[in-house]
């Protein structure tokens, strides 16, 4: 599972990018802002790129991977069955 490490809207606001500004300047869509409010990690690579540019950071500064037991089991079982 991929999780957001930080409150990105708060980080953007600290850099002067309010939700209104991001919408008015067509930097991010309303749907993307909603995902950020909910801390949903299902963003496009284009959005991740934009966030990294705005925040002057790298993707690993924003996201972390936390593998669940179900994911590990599914991935490793599938891997061993195919080899």
Buried (B, 14 or more C-beta within 10 A) or exposed (E): EBEBEEEBBEBBBEEEBEBEEBBEEEBBEEEBBEBBEEEEBEBEEEBBEBBBEBBEEEEEBBBEEEEEEEEEEEEEEEEEEEE
